[in-house]
């Protein structure tokens, strides 16, 4: 078991105010809206994110079929377990392959557009069954890619043989989504919803959505950073629009209601204060591999936090590590003192600390030691000449000593890059 104060953190570090008080200019605007738009455009230009409404040009040259076949081959090459704790069979993979309808993939055909009507998983293969690296490892389904919130716009470019799954592309991730959770409409309708100039941004880890004014008819929740069109603010609640599926299965838009305290009307200003507040609001939120169970992993955590100020980070940590030219790289020969010196010169609250397979937000220095907030499963430590696993499975604040003495080494030893968002 890991204590609440992991990684040499202290009681005082657990609120945003502690870090705000240590920042030299917590209310200075790091980037204004125009600079943010340019930053997001640069990320798209490097193909780390995408504009789904311009996909028709990209799909003519993208090898969608190759991507699907590569994903299938990668999964088939591994020996995974099923939820029952037995090895996955060839029959299972053959059935999934048949359902992928690979012979039906057509490149260059205009995608169909839609909106997610309920929180839904985005899968690597068109199946709800899971595959796992270890027996009884239910929290780490290797077929789970990500998850999509209510109101997420998607471009559907392929359909499974049984018609139950769409291969759906979003701005930050691609994968198979249950067709029942996507309402298809025309491109103009979906684009107007996605690009509405009046919107509410979710600023709580999870914000409830209700279908009646008294807010008793529960519909779903949306996670931090999600935008929904806004049509009114009144008596502690906001009126927003949500997508629903009509009786004929097509897209319709319906008024719904949220607590005013759960959202901001428009984006928050990109300041250290706001990043600290949003990140620390997520402290102790459960870890969710690929967004399993409605939670978030290390990269989704950062994507959610920065979405509240309008920064559209990619979905995966390896791509998030590439979003800025303001980066410092390290290799296996770089000493810890060199890394700490580089971190010290970095901007707290808008610098990411990247490792292979993990990413964190730099909070600041305390007594010459760098601290970060991150969503992590845990760490290993050598005890009696063997590695002991300490499970964390939540968002924590820690220094970079976690894992020290293990075969992999500490977070600091494994650090490969600092990335400043400015």
Buried (B, 14 or more C-beta within 10 A) or exposed (E): EBEEBBBBBEEEBBBBBBBBEBBEEBEEBBBEBEBBEEBBEEBBEEEBBBEBBEBEEBBEEBEBBEEBBEBBEEBBEEEBBBBEEEEBEEEBBEBBBEBBBBEEBEEEEEBBBBBBBBBBBBBBBBBEBBBBEEEEBEBBBBBBBBBBBBBBBBBBBBBBBEEBBBBBBBBBBBBBBBBBBBBBBEBEBBBEBBEBEEBBBBBBBBBBBBBEBEBEEEBBBBBBBBBBBBBEEEEEBBBBBBBBBEEEEEBBBEBBBBBBEBBBEBBBBBBBBBBBBBBBBBBEBBBBBBBBBBBBBBBBBBBBBBBBBBBBBBBBBEBBBBBBEBBBEBEEEBEBEEBBEBBEEBBBBBBBBBBEEBBBBBBBBBEEBBBBBBBBBBBBBEEEEEEEEBEBBBBBBBBBBBBBEBEBBBBBBBBBBBBBBE
